[in-house]
């Protein structure tokens, strides 16, 4: 039996007290990140990368390389940022993903994930969602989850 690795980044407007408690260090026993944070999100404000037996965050970091990956906030693809933190981190995120054509080709070659036609890659989705959240004054949540 295999497992699925899911990495999602989504902008949120009304996190509710359960997310506030998680941020303060005490998780509500009823809190479920896949339901409570992402419920009702759409493709415009969210990015989801789901792969069986693959790690989207690891592939992203490998594709970008250590110097660019170090510009991204959070820990191994997991973060919960206020609107202010999203705005403050946008410049570093944009720098991480600002790839010259030859660097972009090399990063795509290092990204080992398979994508369906029209599916957004780990090199495209995260900066798009970050810009959207910053433009709208929203917070941002990113979580890497393993399901078995």
LINMO-V884905 format. One record per run of one state. SS is the DSSP state (@ for helix, = for strand, . for the rest). FROM is the first residue (numbers start at 0). TO is the last residue. If there is no record, write none. Layout:
ss | from | to
SS | FROM | TO
SS | FROM | TO
This chain:
ss | from | to
. | 0 | 2
= | 3 | 11
. | 12 | 14
@ | 15 | 22
. | 23 | 31
@ | 32 | 36
. | 37 | 44
= | 45 | 51
. | 52 | 54
@ | 55 | 63
. | 64 | 64
@ | 65 | 68
. | 69 | 73
= | 74 | 74
. | 75 | 76
= | 77 | 80
. | 81 | 81
@ | 82 | 96
. | 97 | 99
@ | 100 | 109
. | 110 | 123
@ | 124 | 135
. | 136 | 137
= | 138 | 146
. | 147 | 147
